[in-house]
Amino acid sequence: MIEQPVSRVPKQATAYYFLLSLIGAALLMALGFIREGVLVPASGNQVQLSVVCVSGFSWDRGIRLHQGGKLPFIEQLFRGKGSCGDIISSRSDPDPAIVASLFTGCFPGKYSRYQEADLMHFIAPGPFQKPIWQELAARGQQCLVVGLAVASGQEGSAAGAVAPGNTKRGSAVLTQKYLRRITGGARVPDDLLRVLQECVSSDLERTQQAVQALEANHALHLFSYFQGLGRWQQRLSARADALTEIERSALIDNYYIFFDSILARLFSQCGSNGIFIVLSERGNSKELPAPGNCFSPFSGDPAPGFFYATGLHIRQGIEPLLIAPADLVPTLLYLTGSPLVNRLDGRVMIKLLEEHYYFKRKIIASTQLLPNE
């Protein structure tokens, strides 16, 4: 009987085939054929968002104040692990349109007819330009909206856990306290004092509304819009004849100091799975956080807002970033594990996220419309 020779595969070939198998598996995962587990973050925690949009918040003034030790909470943020940068939009984009873009992920140009009053109802001009809280709510995630009404007939529902009367009574006492701190005993005309009181009272009421709801339910995503600082600066500018430049500057600085305490209060509600974002639609007039940024000479002068982000999955920024208003919503949807709906104009800000985060969660686009669309 003739013994048949035994076929042997060289060790080098075995290693080669093993390497090919690994590459093939990686390709299958990249193409989406192996999907199990890719939507689960490494921490296993469900992200909780706290987005605080502060009208007129300026990098120019804020950085000077916090470097001077007058904004302890902002200083604390910048000592922590987070990223900051410019929010860039065309000079011709109205401020309410930029705010709408920040919360819907659509270009500001789609909101060219927006007025400030429209933001209180957030009526998008098209059926597919939905705010982010509606996208999240449709997928079973709870949201709290403060300063901007919930869209599509849900106005007021987000504040259902808050007793409006208690909120107003509590803020009335605090309003007088902060009025004295902001004015610092300086002479302020009666008309300006009335505006200041309205701004402070509005910001305090919205803060208490948010804090009370978040204390009752830590799973809520917060989306808030504070207009007091922006209104106060605009009013002081319109009444430039009533005060000296030094007096006006001091009154604005003191409002920043007051609002620093509000940000600290809101931040205290963030847990270990929280992401805290402070941003503005416009406000910088002199400097940009991101050095060396270049703008097309055909786009006009940039009108930058500001953002700072910190928390779960947020990268410790090496240098400031440059983003468009429409980029915020895709990034937040991605962080919450939600599919990116096909109406979005913005893109996910990968540089804002911790390194290799996109290996933990795959970016998924949804072409299926929600029931209310």
Secondary structure, 3 states (H helix, E strand, C coil): CCCCCCCCCCHHHHHHHHHHHHHHHHHHHHHCCCCCCCCCCCCCCCCEEEEEEECCCCHHHHHHHHHCCCCHHHHHHHHCCEEEEEECCCCCCCHHHHHHHHHHCCCHHHHCCCCHHHHHCCCCCCCCCCCHHHHHHHCCCCEEEECCCCCCCCCCHHHCCCCHHHHHHHHHHHHHHHHHHHHCCCCCCHHHHHHHHHHHHHHHHHHHHHHHHHHHCCCCEEEEEECHHHHHHHHHHHCCCCCCHHHHHHHHHHHHHHHHHHHHHHHCCCCCCEEEEEECCCCCCCCCCCCCCCCCCCCCCCCCEEEEEEECCECCCCCCEEECHHHHHHHHHHHCCCCEECCCCCCCCHHHECCCHHHHCCCCEECCCCCCC
